[in-house]
Amino acid sequence: GNIVCAQPFGCLPNHGVGSGISNRLKELDPDVQILPLDYDPDVSFANIENRLQMLIMNAREQEAEKDKTK
């Protein structure tokens, strides 16, 4: 699975919850990809877009590997 965790403005409580949930999800599925994205006034769109594109590229590679092993 692939998950995007959007976190507003570097909110500390959200980071704590997000981290806890991420850790539990990784225990349940070690192959899960979780991308935490912090949204604040200084974040650049290019940075967010690049990180999302990397998540998608990694997901496609994982799917291709699964198809090879079938």
C-alpha positions in Angstrom: 0.0 0.0 0.0 0.9 3.6 -0.4 -0.2 6.3 2.0 0.2 10.1 2.0 0.0 11.6 5.5 -0.7 15.3 5.0 0.3 17.3 8.1 -0.7 20.9 8.5 1.8 23.5 9.4 4.2 21.2 11.2 1.5 20.6 13.9 3.3 18.8 16.7 0.2 16.7 17.9 -0.4 15.6 14.3 3.2 14.5 14.0 2.9 12.4 17.1 -0.3 10.8 15.9 1.0 10.4 12.3 4.2 8.8 13.6 2.3 6.3 15.8 -0.1 5.3 13.1 2.8 5.0 10.6 4.7 2.7 12.9 1.7 0.5 13.5 1.0 0.3 9.8 4.6 -0.7 9.1 4.2 -3.5 11.7 1.1 -4.8 9.9 2.6 -4.4 6.4 6.4 -4.0 6.2 6.2 -3.1 2.5 3.8 -0.1 3.0 5.1 3.2 1.8 4.1 6.2 3.9 4.9 9.7 2.7 4.5 12.4 5.4 3.9 15.8 3.7 4.1 18.9 5.8 2.0 21.8 4.5 3.1 25.2 5.7 3.3 28.7 4.0 7.0 28.2 3.1 6.7 24.7 1.4 7.4 24.8 -2.3 4.9 23.2 -4.7 7.9 21.6 -6.6 9.1 19.9 -3.4 5.6 18.4 -2.8 5.2 17.4 -6.4 8.6 15.7 -6.5 8.0 13.7 -3.4 4.6 12.6 -4.7 6.1 11.6 -8.0 8.7 9.5 -6.2 6.0 7.7 -4.2 4.2 6.9 -7.5 7.4 5.7 -9.2 8.2 3.5 -6.2 4.6 2.1 -6.2 4.9 1.3 -9.9 8.3 -0.5 -9.3 6.7 -2.5 -6.5 3.9 -3.6 -8.8 6.3 -4.5 -11.6 8.2 -6.7 -9.1 5.1 -8.4 -8.0 4.1 -9.1 -11.6 7.5 -10.7 -12.2 7.1 -13.1 -9.3 3.7 -14.4 -10.5 
